[in-house]
Amino acid sequence: MTEESISEQDFAKFAEYFYRKTGIKFDSSKRYFVDKRLNERMRATDSDSFRHYFTLLRFQASGEELQHLTNLLTVNETYFMREDYQFRCLVDSVLPDIVQRHDRNKPIRIWCIPSSSGEEPYSIAMYLLEEWSGINDWDVEIIASDIDTQILDNARRGIYSERSVRGVPLAWKRRYFREVREGYQVVNDIRDAVEFTRVNLSESADVRRMRDIDVIFCRNLLIYFDDLSRKLAAEYMFEALRVGGYICLGHTESMGRISSLYSVRKFPAAIVYQRPLEAK
């Protein structure tokens, strides 16, 4: 099957459908990227036209094809210790504040979304072990979520290139990785410390499963959403947080432009956002 030319009208229909399902909006500037992947899935499903493929996408009971396409259309580029000043803020300011009012019998819960290929949650696990003295006194759960099931499988395997681990201190690399044929693999103890799960941040039913979270890392995801999707995602995450819990966004993102639910906290290492201790 040769590449099919997808009409402007068909592209608009697809973009609107994908937006409703994922919160991710594609405009005409992304036509080459999107069309290429649509054609790839049309060949894989033996669809003889875009209309045939779009019908499969919308009405397949299992949703398997939508997941295949979503895996292709989501961007997953990251590396270890990215924007690590926020990890410094976590251990120096955020966690010391949280433990002052936290139930000793309950774990501190940290949620990373999107997890991408696992570099961020694994970085947090290493950082806590190396830099936070409280790790000896508190149980910590790290949950990592993404909409892309293939990238979650890759994250669970924990195998990375030299480029991905270039920011890891040499001593940490020796402690927390082992060399394998493909590059470096995170050791079992660190991989076992992170729970990977599929979550679509635009689906309220998915996010409702996440409750009693103390810290959310949601970095460089909301930039792919439009204003309405960002606002809804902020509300879902607000409900997932414990009272007094925190959220860290990417360095180009600001919760002040998205939602008024959160309080701004300016710590020495970073600006983060908090679910207020008292209702606004």
Secondary structure, DSSP 8 states (H G I E B T S, - for coil): -------HHHHHHHHHHHHHHHSB---GGGHHHHHHHHHHHHHHTT-SSHHHHHHHHHH-TT-HHHHHHHHHHS-----TTTTTHHHHHIIIIIHHHHHTTS-TTS-EEEEESS-TTSHHHHHHHHHHHHH-GGGGTS-EEEEEEES-HHHHHHHHHTEE-TTTTTTS-HHHHHHHEEEETTEEEE-HHHHHTEEEEE--TT-HHHHHT--SEEEEEE-SSGGGB-HHHHHHHHHHHHHHEEEEEEEEE-TT--GGGT-SSSEEEE-SS-EEEE--SS--
